[in-house]
Every structure is written in structure tokens, then in C-alpha cells.
Amino acid sequence: MKHENLLLNRLNLKKGVEEQTKLYKASADSYEKFFDECLEENVDDAIRWTELKDSFSNWYRENIGDKIPDAKEIKKYFENKFNKPQGSCKNLKKEVVKGWKGWSIKECSIETSDNE
């Protein structure tokens, strides 16, 4: 009986780890998909943190689902991708922003079902 309980606990633990791994992979894939679809290199522009967060959140809601990652998680991903935001860089509008130099947000594609 103890042996069976131990096996069941291990199976449940393994399922939990597999589920968390799937969630993590889906999350990482969504960031990469947003990056590929919505960002482009542009030496003359800069992305403000709030602009990036809002754009990602809107894209995520339309393409992935309503459970948007929290702002800290979003920022952590993009800081790993781009490094920490720079204190003062100019965007195309010549505004000084705290953000990432050399990148622009382009028009993001929004997936729709065939019935629409």
C-alpha cells in the first residue's frame, strides 16, 4: 500500500511538472511570436516600456487569451531579450523615452477564426 501511494505521488508530481513545463513553453513561445510579428529593428526609433507592455498585452489578449502575464514577467522577458531599458533615448517623434533604442513596434497581426 505504501509503495502504491509513493508511485501515485510520483505520477502526480510528474504530471504537475509536465503541466508547468507546457505553460512555461507556451509563455516563452508567445513572447517570441510577438517579437517576430510586432517588433522590428529601426536604428532611428526607440520603444518606451509602457508602449511595449501595452502592445504586448493587446496582442496577447487577441491572439493567446485573457490571462495576460503580469507586468513584471513581461518586463523580465524583454530585459533578457534587449537588456535593461536605457535611461534616455529618442524615438522617431524625437521624444526622449526610457526604453530600448533601435526597435520599433510595427502593426501586429491578429489571428481570427475562419468563421469571421
Secondary structure as UniProt FT lines:
FT   HELIX           2..38
FT   STRAND          39..48
FT   HELIX           49..63
FT   HELIX           71..82
FT   STRAND          86..90
FT   TURN            92..93
FT   STRAND          96..105
FT   TURN            114..115
//
